[in-house]
C-alpha cells in the first residue's frame, strides 16, 4: 500500500455536514486544519475529502512537517491544566458548593453536559 493510501486508511475524524440551504455536503478532517471536501451527495463529499487529504498530506510532508496522529489513537491522560479568570473561578466554586460537589466534579459535569456525554450515558443506562 502506498504511503498516501496508508494515511487515508487511518481512523482520522471525518465530519460530514449537510448544508440545508444548498442541499450539498461538506466533509472535513479534524486533525488536518483546512482540509475540506464538498459534494452534492455524501459519497461525493467524502471522495472529494479523500482527494483533499492526499493533497494536504503531500504538502505537509513536502514542507518537512509531520502528519498528525488520528485523535482516536492518541493517548490522553485525563489531566488538563486550566487557567481561567478569577471571576469564573469564583462563580464555579459557588455553583459547585450549591450542588454539593467539588470544583473538579462540577467542571467535569459541565463539560459532559456541553459535549452531549450526559445523553450518551443516559442512553447507555436505559438501553
VMD Tcl script that draws the C-alpha trace (Angstrom):
set ca {
  {0.00 0.00 0.00}
  {1.34 3.43 -0.89}
  {2.16 5.93 1.85}
  {-0.80 8.16 0.99}
  {-3.21 5.22 1.00}
  {-1.89 4.16 4.41}
  {-2.61 7.61 5.82}
  {-6.07 7.78 4.21}
  {-6.97 4.36 5.69}
  {-6.18 5.50 9.25}
  {-9.09 6.36 11.58}
  {-8.99 10.15 11.20}
  {-12.02 12.07 12.50}
  {-14.01 12.77 9.34}
  {-17.02 15.03 9.80}
  {-19.80 15.17 7.19}
  {-22.17 18.15 7.38}
  {-25.25 18.73 5.23}
  {-25.98 22.28 4.06}
  {-29.75 22.60 4.27}
  {-29.81 25.79 2.19}
  {-27.96 24.38 -0.83}
  {-28.65 20.66 -0.41}
  {-24.91 19.93 -0.68}
  {-22.50 18.34 1.78}
  {-19.19 19.41 3.29}
  {-16.67 16.99 4.78}
  {-13.60 17.75 6.85}
  {-10.82 16.02 8.78}
  {-10.45 17.44 12.28}
  {-6.76 16.57 12.52}
  {-5.89 18.32 9.22}
  {-6.59 22.07 9.52}
  {-8.09 23.46 6.33}
  {-8.71 20.05 4.75}
  {-12.24 20.04 3.29}
  {-14.28 18.30 0.64}
  {-17.63 19.15 -0.93}
  {-20.23 17.35 -2.98}
  {-23.85 17.09 -3.99}
  {-24.11 13.77 -2.14}
  {-22.41 12.41 0.97}
  {-20.37 9.99 -1.18}
  {-19.17 12.83 -3.44}
  {-18.16 14.92 -0.43}
  {-16.18 12.00 1.05}
  {-14.45 11.28 -2.27}
  {-13.56 14.97 -2.60}
  {-12.33 14.95 1.01}
  {-10.04 12.00 0.33}
  {-8.52 13.85 -2.65}
  {-8.04 16.87 -0.38}
  {-6.48 14.64 2.27}
  {-3.94 13.36 -0.27}
  {-3.02 16.92 -1.27}
  {-2.85 18.00 2.39}
  {-0.60 15.09 3.35}
  {1.68 15.57 0.32}
  {2.05 19.30 1.06}
  {2.75 18.67 4.75}
  {5.39 16.03 4.04}
  {6.98 18.13 1.25}
  {7.31 21.03 3.70}
  {9.07 18.72 6.18}
  {6.09 18.65 8.53}
  {4.67 15.72 10.42}
  {1.23 14.32 9.66}
  {-0.72 14.28 12.94}
  {-1.84 11.04 14.53}
  {-5.57 10.31 14.45}
  {-7.35 11.58 17.55}
  {-8.64 8.06 18.15}
  {-5.12 6.65 18.55}
  {-3.72 9.39 20.81}
  {-3.13 8.71 24.47}
  {-5.00 11.04 26.79}
  {-4.07 11.16 30.47}
  {-7.34 12.63 31.71}
  {-5.43 15.55 33.21}
  {-5.58 19.11 31.94}
  {-4.21 22.35 33.29}
  {-6.74 25.14 33.03}
  {-6.31 28.86 33.55}
  {-9.42 30.98 33.81}
  {-10.37 34.43 35.03}
  {-10.73 34.80 38.80}
  {-14.39 35.72 38.35}
  {-15.06 32.39 36.59}
  {-13.23 30.50 39.32}
  {-15.30 32.23 41.98}
  {-18.59 31.56 40.17}
  {-17.69 27.90 39.59}
  {-16.73 27.50 43.25}
  {-20.09 28.93 44.32}
  {-22.04 26.73 41.89}
  {-20.10 23.64 42.98}
  {-20.85 24.45 46.62}
  {-24.57 24.81 45.85}
  {-24.50 21.45 44.01}
  {-22.53 19.82 46.85}
  {-19.68 18.68 44.59}
  {-16.02 19.56 44.14}
  {-14.96 22.20 41.64}
  {-13.35 19.44 39.57}
  {-16.56 17.39 39.50}
  {-18.63 20.47 38.64}
  {-16.35 21.22 35.66}
  {-16.47 17.58 34.51}
  {-20.27 17.66 34.71}
  {-20.41 20.95 32.79}
  {-18.17 19.56 30.05}
  {-20.20 16.34 29.87}
  {-23.40 18.35 29.50}
  {-21.94 20.66 26.82}
  {-20.49 17.79 24.77}
  {-23.62 15.63 24.97}
  {-21.88 12.98 27.03}
  {-24.66 13.02 29.63}
  {-27.12 12.00 26.90}
  {-24.85 9.13 25.83}
  {-24.55 7.96 29.44}
  {-28.33 8.17 29.92}
  {-28.91 6.15 26.72}
  {-26.41 3.50 27.80}
  {-28.10 3.17 31.18}
  {-31.61 2.93 29.71}
  {-30.75 0.57 26.87}
}
mol new
graphics top color blue
foreach p $ca { graphics top sphere $p radius 0.5 }
foreach p [lrange $ca 0 end-1] q [lrange $ca 1 end] { graphics top cylinder $p $q radius 0.2 }
display resetview
